[in-house]
Amino acid sequence: MKTTRFKIKYREFVNTLKHEYRFIFHDPGAILIIIGAIFIYSLAYSLAYGPQVLRNIPIAVVDHSHTASSRQLCRAMDATPNLWVAYKPTSMTEAKELFFSRKINGIVVIPSDYEKKLIRAEKVNLAVYADASYFLMYRQVFFDISKSVLTTGAEIEWMRFVSKGVPAEQAATLSDPVGSKIENLYNPYGGYATFIMPAILMVIIQQTLLVGIGLIGGTWRERGLYRTLIPQGEKRLSVLPMILGKAVVYLSIYTVTLLYVLGFHYKVFGYPMHASVLQIVLFLFPYLLACIFMGIALSTVFRHRENSLLFLLFVSIPFLMLSGASIPKESMPDWLFTFGKVIPSSSAVDGFIRLQSMGASLSDIQGAWITLWILAGVYLVLACVGIRLLMHRIEHEESQESLESPEIQTLTPEQPTLKNETPIA
């Protein structure tokens, strides 16, 4: 009896594998989302963020001083790799016209008494206008202008001390008493791509899985395959072979794609790779399971295959924000941060960045890892319940249809013979 039951479950598992693979590889939309999207998105984002940092940002310098000191400051700003003194307008009005026509992204105004105040060792105020509508532009312009001003000020102080007879080494110490050396930890380039790509990759994995599984789930429902694979009268968890079959299909596909992305792609674009292969596999395994089971549970809600695409594309941006990639978790309300924990990508982004970019061990991200296992178990139960309820709903709809259109028995054109009728001679 147990052997027969095991054979039935195994047959359900194998049938699910066959149907799922066939629908994926015979559906251009499914191939594009489940297989092609992760390659397309990872390549597109990596190429777009390839330069890592913004270079040669055009700015304008309005020099009202016209002195050697002001020209030295202009040369210092132009010498930085990130700034380019593209224009030197004679008035603020001309600089505004250049700014509003999007030819420059920043304006520096040097006052007319700039050199005079420097000679008197008085405080000089420079006006800096940076384009804050583009945060990366604003950060780069403001940071590099401030650095150029501080460097020029230290050089002027050094020359002042030397002119008074102070030895050069002592003058260097007096002009810059607190030396600083900046090293970018975990992001050697200080680039945006190294910062954002690990988070985007985790969200891409989740969203392509959810959309792809919803797409195939809609196909299953449109073609009525749930009734054919699950015998009637089974117990509540009899849908488990179907769910495990689906999970094996998507695990096998994403294992191949992630080998490319985390191996070849990461090396080509030079992203940090501090985790071992075993650590990555152990961490991503519960994450993929959580995403797959979540996708199966959601797929039971969609009546048509296109519904999943519309719904899940709509929630992609909120999922990215709740992951803490674009907005720090410390800046979120506590209730919103807690709510975000129900989404697998929230824990995956935090754990993957610490593991791959920062070189943490699996024990250091134990909280995120355990959370993913818990989510995988919860969504597995929800997937089982969802498919079982879907099957009951389909059975109810079919019974309603049969009641609304009963079979009509038609009489034959032959003359009916009555009971006990005596034939006439």
N, C-alpha and C positions, 0 to 999 in steps of 0.2 A: 504493500500500500504506500509506504513512504517512498519507495523507489519510483513508483508510478507518479506520485505527486511531484517528486523532484524532476522527473522527465518532463512533466507538463510545464513546470516553472522554467526549466532550462529552454524548452521550446519557445515559450513566451519571450525569454531574454534574447534568444537568437533571432526570432522574428522581428523584434524591435530593432536590433542591430541592423538587419538587412533593410528594413523599411527606412530607418533614419539615414543610413548611408546613401540609399538610392534617392531619397528626396533631396538630400543636400547636394549631391553631385549631378543631379538632373535638373536642378533649379538654379538658373543664372543669378537670381537675386540672392539666394542663400549662399552661393559660392562667393559672390562679391562681398557680402557682409561677414560671413564666418571665416573665410579664408583670406580674401583679398584685402579687406578693410584694414587689418592690423599692419599689413605691409605698406599699404598706401598712406595711412595716417602717420605711421612711424617715420616713413621716408619724407613725407611732406613737412611734418613739423621739424624734423632734423635739418632739412635743407633750409627751411625758413629761419631757424635759429642758429644755423651753422656758424655765422661770424661770432657768436657768443656775446660780444659787446659791440656797442655802437661806436663807430669810428668817424672822424672828420665831420663832426656836427657843426654846421655853419652858424656863426654868430657875428654880430656887428659890435664894434667898439666906437663909441662916441668920445673922442679925445678932445676935451676942452683945454687941456694943459699944453700940449704941443711941446713937450720937453723931453730931454734924454731919459728921465725916469719913467715917464708915461710910455715912451716907445719901448723901453726895456720890459715893462709890464705886458705890453701887447705881444712882444716877441715870446715872452714866457708862456702866455696863453696859447699862442699859435704853435709852440714847440711841443705841446702835449699831443699824444697820439689820438685823443678823442675829440679835440676841438680844432676848428679851422676858422681863423679870423677872415671871413670872406668879404666883409664890407667895413669901410671906415667912414660912415656918413658924418657930415658936418653938423648936423642938428638931430635932436630927438624926434622931430617930425619926420625926417627922412627914415630914421631907424624904425619908427612905428609903421610906416608904409611898407618897409621890407618885411617886417614881422607879420603884418596882417595879410600880406601876399604870399606867405608861407615860404619865403626865400631864406629866412633865418629862424633859428629856434631859441635865440637868446640875445640879450643886449647888455653891454657893460658901459656905464657912463663914468668917465674919469673927470673929476672936477678941475676947474681952472687953477686952483691953488694946491694941486696935488704935490708938486715938487717943493713948493715953499713950505708946506707943513712938514714934509719929510725932513727938510734941512733943520727946521725948528724942533724936530722930535715931537711933533704934535700928532694927535689922532686924525687919521684921514678916513673919510666915509666914501666908499664906492657904491654906486647903485647897480644892482644886478637884477635883470628881468629874465626869468626862465619860463619856458612853455610848460606849464603844469598840466595841460590837457593830455599829454603823453608822458606817463610817469617815468619811463626809462630815459626819455630825453631830458626831462627836468632833473632827474637824479644825476645824470652824467654831466650836464652843463654846470649845475650848481657845485658839484663835488670838484670838478677840474678847475673851475674858476677860483674857488676857495683855496685849492692847493697851490695854484699859480701865485695868488696874492700872498699867501704865507711864505712861499719860497722866495719871492722877490723881496718881501719885507725882511726876511732873515739875511739876505745878501746885503741889503742896504745897512742893516745894523752892523754886519761884519765890517763893511767899509768904514763906518763911522768909528768903530772901536780901533781899527787899524790906523786910521788917520790921527788918532789921539796917542799913538805909540804903544798900544797894547799888542803883545805878540799874536801872531796869526792863529795859533792853536787855542790860546785863551780867548781870542776874539770869537772864534767859531763856537766855543762853549758858551760864552756870554750871549751871543746872538741867538742860539738855539739851545737853551739850558736843558730842555726835556726832549731827548731824541726819541723817535718812534719808528718802529718797523712793523709794517702790516703784512701778515701772511694769511691768505685765504684758506681756511681749513675746509676740507671736503669739497672744495670747488676751486681748483688751482687756477682756472682761467678767470674766475670772478664773473662767469658768463651766465646768461639767462637760460640757455639750453641745458646746461648741466644741472641747473636748479629745477627747471620745470618738467623736463622730459621723463624722469622716473615716475612722477605723479601722473602725468598724462598717459603714460603707458599702462599703468594699472587701471585707470578709468576706461581706456580703450578696450582692454581685455574684458572688463565687466560689461560695457555697453554693447559690444559686438556679440557677446554671448547672449545677453538678454534679448536683443533684437533678433538674432538668428534663431534662437530657440522659440521665441514667440512666433516668428515667421513659419517655421516648420510645424509648430503646434497648431497654428491656424489651418495649415494644409491638412493635418491629421483630422481636424474637426470637420472641415469642409468635405472630406472624402469618407468620413465615418469609420476611421480605422480603430478607434478606441473599443468599439463593440466587437470587432473581429479578433482582436488580440487578447482580450480578457474574457474568459468564459463566465457565463452567468452563474450566480449563486456562490461565488467565492467569498472569502473572508475579506475584512476591511483592508488589510495590508497585502492583498493579492496583487496589487498594482506595483509592488516593489520590483519585480523582475523588469517591468517596462521602464521604470525610472532608472534602475541601474544600467539597463541597456543604453538608454539615452546618455547617461553620464559617461559611460565608457567611450561612446562615439565622440563626444566633444572633448574628453580628456585626450584621446589619441590625436585628434586634429590639432589641438592647441599645444600639445607637447612638441609637435613638429614645428609649428610657427614660432613658438617661444625659443626653441633652440636657435633659430635663425636670428631673432630679434636680440636676445640676450647674449648671443655669441658673436656672430659676424657683425651685426648692425652696431652693437655697442662698441666694438673694437674699431670699426671704420670711422665713427664720429668721435672717438676718444672720450667717451663718458667713463666716470670712475667705476671700477669693477673690483671691489674689495671683498666680496663674499665668495665662498667656494661653491662649486656646483651642487654639492650635497645640501648646503644650507639653503640655496635658492629653491631646490626641488622640495625640500621639507616645508618651506614657507609657502610656496605657491600652490602646493597640493590642496590644503584646506581652502585656500582662496578660490581656486577653480571649482572645487566642489560646492562651495557656498554660492558662487555665481550661477552654476549650472542648476542646482536645486531651486534657487530663487527664480531663474528663468522658466523652469518647468512649472512652478507654482503660478507664476504670472500668466503663462501661456494658456492656462485653463480658463482665464477670464475673457480672452479674446475670441470672438466668434469668427472673425475673418483675419487672414494673414496680414493685411495691411494695417490693422488696428495696432499691432505691436510696434510697427515702425513709427507711427504717428505719436503714440504715447511715450515710448522710451526715448525718442529723439528730443521730446519736450523736456524730459527730466534730466538730460545729460548735463546741462550747465549747473543745476542745483546739486547734482551728485558731485561734480568737480569742486564746487564751493564748499560743500560739507566735508570733503576729504581733507581740507586744510591746505591745499596746494596754492590757491589764489588768495585766501584770507587766513591769517594765522588763527589757530584754534583758541589762543588766548584772547582774541578779539571778538569771539562769538559769545552769544548768551549761553549760559550753562545748559538751559533746556534744549537749545538747538544743537549743541555739541553732543548731548546725551542722545538726542533723537538720531543724529548722524551715525551712531554706533550700529544701528540696525542695517546699515548699508555696508556690504563687504568692502567696498573700495576705501572707506574711511580708515579702517584698521590696516588695510593692505598698503595704502600710500605711506602711512607713518612707518610701518615696519619695513617696507622695502627700501625706503630712503635711508633709514638707519642701518640696514643690513648691507646694501650694495654701495651706497655713497659714503657712509661714515665708518664702515668697517666694524659694525657691532656684531656680536655673536647672537646665536639663536636664543640663548638664555637671557640676553639683554632686552629682547623684544618678546619675552614670554607672554606678556599681557595681550599684545595684539595677536599673537599666534593662537592663544587659547580662545580669544574672542572669535576668530575665524572658524575654529572647530565647533564652537557653540552655534554660530550662525549656520554652519553646514548642517548640523543636526536639526535645528529648528526648521530650516527651509526644506529639509528632507521630509519631515513630518507634514509640513504644509503642502508639499507637492503630492504626497500620498492622499491627503484629505481632499485636495483640489481635484485631482483626477477622479477619485471615487465619486465626489459630488457631481462632477461633470457627467460621469457615466449614468448616474441616477437621473440627472436632468435629461439626458438624451433618451433614456428609456421612457421617462414620463412624456416627453414630446411625441415619441413614436406611438405610445398608447393613446394619447389624445387624438392623434391623426387617424388612428384606426377606428376610434369611436365616432369621429365626425364623418367618416366615409365608410359605412358598413357595406358588406358585400350584398348585392342584389341578385336574388335567384330568379332566373328567367324560365318561363315554361316553354316546353318544346311544342312545335306546331302540331304534333300528333294529337288525336282525340284521346282524352284521358279515360281510363276504364274505372268505373265505380265499383266499390265492394259489393258483393252479393247481387250484382246486376245479372239478370237472366236474359240471355240472348233471345231475340225474336226470330221465330222460324219463318 
